Amino acid sequence: MKFLDKVNRNFLSLLTTILLVCSLAGYFALHQIILNETKESLIDKENLLIKHITETDEMPNLYPILEVKKINELRVSEPEFRKIMIQDSTENELEPYLEYSNEIKVNGSFYSIKLRQSVFENEDLVIILAFSLFVILLIVFGISFFISKKMNKTIWANFEQNLFTIEHFNFNEKKKITLLESDIDEFDRLNKVIEILTEKLKTDYLSLKEFTENASHEIQTPLAVTLLNLEEVLQQDLNQETFKKVLTSINALKRLSILNQSLILLAKIENKQFKADKNISFKDLVDIKIQELTPLFESKKLTVELIFEQDFALLINNQLADILLNNLLSNAINHNNTGGSIKLVIRDHELIICNTGKSNSLTNKTIFNRFVKGTSKSYGLGLAIIKNICDTHNLEINYTKNSMHCFTITKII
């Protein structure tokens, strides 16, 4: 989740909570205020009633608003408020009333009075006021939210641009990373730290790249000279023991040369020195490789089955695509049984290469590690190179083994 989305979501959750709490609190507060006002109104009516009885000695009755009866003595000392329901003959339904009952003494006589006031209209008024408060708060909070969201987006615009620049920064380019300045101290401090860090990383990267290239060149040159001299020695008249030693040395130097080239290739892939500049059709590449490797298939009497459903196309460097497929097919040939089979499945989202062969103790977690060998003749780097190519091109590779050993390359969506 993006930082701004999280901030906006938290802000929206806070506003929603405040809105609900304020609306409910406003409803109950208004309800209590109106209830107190109604009680005061009933007490005022009681005073008017006492004044009326005092002046006229009459007992007015207006059901259900007012009920007055003469009694012999006072039976209660404190007035009482309570809510009651009275049948409305007009609407034929029960309506809530607040009833005030008391016993009073006027001109030497005792009276029981009951004053009532409908709270139905008051409840409607409370609901209307509470709803109005809710709507007002909702509008205010809505405006605040969108203004805050707009302001946050403006404030973080430079940060987003800097993040885009960092994501697309390439150490192979000679230019320095340039980040936008802002009026926020923390962002400016972050920019300075990133600029210093990237400059240091770039220096270390270029130093390592230069060392790798120089080391590979310096190693390859004496290896080539030594191989050339040893091959010339082989042309001379040597005894059998010396001939075997020279031949063993030549083979060892050739293995060292291939190993050196493989390690250099791994370093270049990890440093992303190969630019993905071409959309490669693996169906076409597979057809070409099958033709190239046909002599090897025939020498081991291998049966090749190709299942094509939809082309597996990928934006990749042409050289890396060739290395990827060549290493997989070479692995399927070298670790296969004589008279075995190879199966290739090409789909839109995956490429599968399976081969028969002897059982081994390797797993999906260990088989792609460097210098892990299936046989003593292997260098243990072929599958590591494949794994690095997949990792740098948004691909996932997995190894499974049942009746056949299978490598499945899948596009990561």
N, C-alpha and C positions, 0 to 999 in steps of 0.2 A: 504494500500500500504506500502511495506517495505521501510525503510529509504534509503537504497542503491538504490533501484529502483527509488525512487523519485529524489535522487541526480543525478543518471545517466540520467533520463529523462530530468531534468532541464539542465544538461550539454549538452545533445544532442540537446535540443531546442535552447540553446545559440549558439552552434556551427553551427547549421543550419541557424540561423539568421545572424551570422557573415559571413558565407559562401555566402549567397545570397547577402548581402549588399556589401561585398568585390568584388564579381563577377560583380555586376551591376556597382559599382563605377569604377572598373577596365576597364569595357567595355566602359563607357562614357569617362573616362580619356584617354584611348588609341585612341578612336575615335577623341577626340579633339586634341590630339598630332599629329595624322596623318593628320588631317584637316589643322592644322597650318603649318605642313611640306609641304603639297601640295600648300598652299598659297605662302609660301616662294619660292617653286620651280617655280611657275608661275611668280613671280616677277623677279626671276633670268633669266627666259626665256625672259621676257620683256627687260631686260638690254642687253641680247645677241642680241635680235631683233633690238634694237636701234643701237647697234654697227654695226650690219650687214648693216642696211639701211644707216648709216653714211658713211661706207666705200664703199659700192657698189651702193648706190642709187636704189636698187632693193626692190620690195615688195613681199617677199615670201608668198605663200598661201598653206596651207596644211589642207584641210577640213577633219575632224572637229576640228583638233588640233590647227590650226592657220588660222586666217583671218585678212588681212590687207587691208584697203581702204584709199585712199586719200580723204580728206575733205577740205572745203574752210576755215573753222574757227573752233576754239575749242568751243565745246558746253557744256562740263562737266568739272568741276574743280577737282573732286575726282574720283579715280578709284573705281570700284565696283566688288564685288564677289557675285556670286549667283549660285544656283544649277539649272541645266536644264536637260531635257531629250532629247536625240538625237536617232533617229532610226538607228539601226545597220543593214546595208544592208546584211551583211554576215549571221547573226543569225536571221534577220528579227524580231527584238524586240527592245524595248526602253531601253536605258542604261543611268544611271545617270552620269553627268559630272559636274565638278566645273569650272565655266566660270569666267575669269578675263577680264574685259573690261576697256579700258582707251583711252584717246585721247592725243597724244604727238606731239611735234614740233621737227622736225629733218631737219637740213640744210635749214631752212626757210620754210619748207612745213609742212602741218598738216596731221596727220594720225590717223585713228580710228583702234585700234587693239583689237582683241578678242583672248585670249589664253585659251584653254580648256585642262583639264586633266581628264581622266576617274577615277571615284571614286569607280567603281565596284570592281576592284581588291583590293582597300584599305579597302572597307567594308568587303570583304572576309578575308583580313588579320586581321582586328579588331576582327571579329568573331572567327577566329582561335586562336588568342592570348588570347581573353577573355575565350574561352573554355579551352585552355591549363591552364590558371590561375585557372579556376574553378576545373579542374581535380586535379591539384597540391594541391590546398587548401583542396579539398575533401580527398585526400590521407593523407595529413598531419593531418587533423582533425580526420579522421577515425583511424589512428594510435594512435593519442593522446587519443581518446575516449576509445579504447580497453586497452591501457596501464593504463589509469586512472581507468577504471573499474576493471582491475586486481589488481591494487595497493589498491583500496578501499576495494575490497573483502579480500585481505590479511590483511589490517589494521583492518577490522571489524570481522575477523575470531574469535578472542578471545572473542569479545563481543557476537557473536552469540552462542559460546560455553557456556559462562556465562549465557546467557538468557535461554538456554536449561537446565542448572543446576538449575536455579531459578524456572523454570516451573515445574520441576520434584522433587523439594525439598519437603520432607515430615516431618512435625513436630513430627510425631510419632517415627521417627528414631533418635537414640541417637547421631549420628555423626553430626558434625558442617558442615555448608555449606562452600565449598571451591571453590573460584573463581580464574580463571587464571589471572596472572599479565600481564601488557602490558607496553610499553614504552610511553604511553599517560597519562599525568597527570590527565585529566578529567575522563578517564575510571578508573584509580586507585582510585580516590576519590569516584567515584560511587560505586566501589566494596567495599570499606571500609564502606560506609554508609549502603549498603545493608547487609553486614555481621553483623554490629552492630544492625541494625533494625531486621533482622531475628532472631538473638540471643535473643533480647528482646521479640519478638513475641513468640518465642519458649518457653521461660521461663513463659510468661503469659499464654500461651496455656496449658502447663503442669500443672501450678498451678490451672487453671480453671478446667482442666480435673480431677486432684486429688481432688479438692473441690467437684466437681459434684459426683464423685464416693463415696467419704467419706460421703457426705451429704445424698446420696440415701441410703447408707448402714445404716447410723445412724437413718434415718427416718423409713426405713423398719423394723428394729429390734424392736423398741418400738411399732410400729403398729402391728406387728405379735404377740408380747406379749400381747398387749391390747385386740386384737381380740380373742386370745386363752382364756384369763381370762373371757371375756364377754360371750364366748360360754359356758364356764363352769358354769357361773352364770345362763345361760338359763336352765341348767339341774336341777337347784334347784326349789323348790316350790315357785313361785312368784305370786303375785297378778297381775291382768290383766294390770293395769296401769304401774307397774314396768316392766312387760314383754315387753310391747310396747316400753318403753323408751330404754331398753337394745337392743331390735331388731333394733330400729332406729339408735342407736349408732353404732351397728355392720355394718349396711348398709352404714352409712356415712364413717366409717373407711375403708371399702372395696373400696368405691369410691375414697377415698383419696389415698389408696395404688395403685389403678389402674392409677390414675392421676399422681402420683409420677413416676411410671414406664414409663408412656407415655412421660413425660417431659425428663426423663433420655434418653429414646430412641431417642427423637428429638435431644438432645444435641450430642449424639453419631453419628447420621446421619450427622448433620451439621459439626462435626469435622472429618468426613470421617474415622471413626474408623472401618467401615465394608469394608473389602477388596473384590472388585469385582473379584472373582476367578473362576467363573463357568458360562458356557454358558447355560442358562436356556431356555427350551422349554415351552412357556406359554400354548401351546395346552395340553401338558401332565399335567401341573400344574392345568389348568382349569378342566380337567377330574377328577383329584384327589379331588379338592375342591368341585366339584358338588356332588361327592359321599359322602364326609364328611358332607356336609350341607343339604343333602337330607331330613333328619328329620325336619329341620327348614323350608324347602320349603313346605313339606307336612303339617306341622302344620298351615301354613298360606294359604294353598291351592294355592301355586304359580306355575305358568307354566314357565318352563325354556326352552328357545330356543337358541341353539348354531349354529352359522353360521361360518363354517371354510373354508377359502379360501386358506390361506398359513400361515405357522407357524410364530408366532411372537417370534423370538429368541433374547435373550439379554444377554450380559456379565454383571452379577450382583451377589451380594452375595445371597446365597440360602435363608438365613433367611429373608433378605429384600424383596426378590421376594415373599415369602410366606406371609409376612406382607402386602405388596402392594395389592396382589390379595384378601387376606382375608378381609382387611378393605373395599375394594370396594364392595365385595359381601355382607359383613355384612351390609354395608350402604344400598345396594339395597334391602335387606331383611327387615331391621328395619324401613325404610321409605316407605315401600310398603303398598298397600291396601290388605286386605284379599281377596283372589281370583284373585289377580293381576298377572302380568307377569314380567319376567326378560329376557332380550335379550343380548346375547354375540356375538360379531363379532370379529373374529381373522383374521387379514391380515398380510402381510409381514412387513408393516411399521406402523401399528396401531392396538390398542386393544380398543374395544368399549364395555362398559357395560351400559345398559339402564334398567330402571325400571319404572313401573307405580307408582303413588303416588299422594299425595295432593300437591296443588300449594303452593309455598312459595315465599318470597321476596328476596331470596338470588340470587346473580349474580356470574358470572365467576370471578369477581374481589374480591368478599367478601367471597365466600363459603370456600376458602382454608385458610382463616385467623384463627389464634389460638383462641379458646374459642368462635367461632361462632357456635351456636347450631341451628340445625333444629328442635329439640324437647327438652323438659326439661330433658329427660332421657339421652341425649347425653352429652359427656364430651367436645365436641368441639375441639378434637385433632386428631381424626382419619384421616380426610381429610388433615389436616396440615402435618401429618406424610407422607401421600401419596405424597403431593406436594414436600416435602423435598427429598424424595426418587427419584422422577422424576428429580428434579433440579440437584441432584448429579450424575445422570446417563445419562445426555444428552437426556432427554426426556421432552416433553411438554404435559401438561395435561390441558384440557378445559372442562368446564361444560356448557351444553346447555339444554334448556327445551322447549318442544313443547307438543306433545301428551305424551311424556315420558321424564323422567329425564335421561340425558346421560352424561357419563364421557368418554372422548376420550384421550387416551395416544398415542402420535405420536413420532416417532424417529426423532430427529433433525439431518439433513444431513449436 
